[in-house]
Amino acid sequence: MSGTHALIIVIAAIFTNNILLSNFLGMCSFLACSRQLETAVGLGVAVTFVMTCTTVLNYLIYHYVLVPQGIDHLTFIVFIAVIAAFVQFVEMFVERFSPKLYYALGIFLPLITVNCAILGAALFMVIRNYTFLQTAGFGVGAGLGWALAIILMAGLRKKMGYSNIPRPFQGVAITMIVTGVMALAFMGFAGMVSIQ
Amino acid sequence: MSFLLPVVVLTGLFLALAGGLIVAERVLINYGICQIDINAGGRALEVDGGQTLLSALYGEEIFIPSACGGRGACSYCKVTVLSGGGPVLPTETPYLTRKEVRSGARLACQVKVREDIELRIPEELLNVKLFSATVERTISVTHDIKEVRLALLEPEEISHQPGQYAQVRAPSPDGPVFRAYSISSPVYEPRVVELIVRLVPGGIGSTYLHNVQEGDTVTFTGPFGEFRLNEDPQVEIVCVGGGCGMAPMRNIIYSLYERWPERACWLFFGCRTTQDIFYLDEYEQLAREHPNFRVIYALSDPLEPGEQWDGETGFIHLSVDKHLEAGVKRQAFLCGPPPMIEAVTRVLEEKGLRPDDIFYDKF
């Protein structure tokens, strides 16, 4: 584990171990916000940013506060609080300095608080015993992977808008099926690099 | 003492996070004083930036109607923003038509004051006042509906139209919120306001109004609402209510017969069971005094064993369909849950009413 280069982890987190397609984390916002390409891109960027920062932040808190004090059983609650506070902070920051981006992201910023992929990434960082650099790489990679998946799905859903889908499959049902097919396709990357 | 450490560390961490956020809020959310211009120079305000337009206007005693307490759920607080205020937010789009977006309509509770804003507000909203009143009496009219009678203190009189509503201020853990209730007392009693309140489990406004005691002071703003009674005595009035959608009807009917004793009017009221029936005796008395007033209650649930009911049964739109003949000039006022409004609107349009003559309050 400790030997894997951070850059390899970035690639692996995007393709072979895509957090959405191999772990099925962050499905709710994935399904809800993949209808339009622009919102998918906006949310993807926001998730990538928040995921990178919170995983690093949580790494520091975990290794320099929780573990030394022997209270790592509180990991969950601390991670969730850090993520929520960070999203709030980002929201204020973006609102002040880039109203344009703020309006573009709109309600997606607060939605990220409850995106389980972000908590998932922080917990993987703990389970897999990443070093600091590996954590940063994993945060970036997992975020980019999630963004890639939602952007691909938005593109596919745009195409599906023109196709003749049987009624029972319309909406979320076909999206779930397509997500499954996409996950299968991503398994083709499996031999490329390994996160383990 | 091992349990103390996690508590201390956790508290410390959370305090640090909260402190960081508070500092960030102080530093980042500081927009200084912003100018609000209303109706092209009609009124100019200076307010603190960073708050929502709704609360900024409220602070200046301009009472924009709002039933949901600023959560962007009722769309009552529509105003026209001519400049400033940023683009339309995703939280607003469900409530605005394309035409409204083009003309600058926004939900005041969602617009944040970050820069100078030019606004357009209907003149009558500038006349809305803040009233304080004492609770004169409360009566339980059914198991979950209370009639609350308020005697006005300051100002002493309210001038309202039948079908209009007031916004009652109710305390909540996050500060006072406003909830809309139709005024059920007739317009010829300007010194009192009666409300009919059904207890909604967990509801802030209804819990508050169900617990006020005689002599308590209640604050509300009003009157709001666009319903205007047709002044032509030849036009029949049709009132259709369900659940606790009785308040506006009561005001309309009593105000109507005070002014036009011979005018034709129908009241259809849908209840679930015999326990939900209220005011029926009073309306039957009124119907004896005014032969052109017809009152029809319908029960939608099957009767319990041993109960007596000789009125209509089934959903209320079926009774409307059965009793009204087509082709009479009418104006209708509906108040009740959305499925009822939709079903009754369909029936009334089949009977020849124009959509412009059908007013409704959905809740």
HADDOCK unambig.tbl for C-alpha pairs under 7 A between the chains (distance, minus, plus):
assign (segid A and resid 71 and name CA) (segid B and resid 6 and name CA) 6.09 0.50 0.50
assign (segid A and resid 85 and name CA) (segid B and resid 17 and name CA) 6.41 0.50 0.50
assign (segid A and resid 89 and name CA) (segid B and resid 21 and name CA) 6.37 0.50 0.50
assign (segid A and resid 92 and name CA) (segid B and resid 28 and name CA) 6.64 0.50 0.50
assign (segid A and resid 93 and name CA) (segid B and resid 28 and name CA) 6.68 0.50 0.50
assign (segid A and resid 96 and name CA) (segid B and resid 28 and name CA) 6.15 0.50 0.50
assign (segid A and resid 96 and name CA) (segid B and resid 29 and name CA) 6.80 0.50 0.50
assign (segid A and resid 106 and name CA) (segid B and resid 89 and name CA) 6.69 0.50 0.50
assign (segid A and resid 106 and name CA) (segid B and resid 90 and name CA) 6.70 0.50 0.50
assign (segid A and resid 107 and name CA) (segid B and resid 90 and name CA) 6.98 0.50 0.50
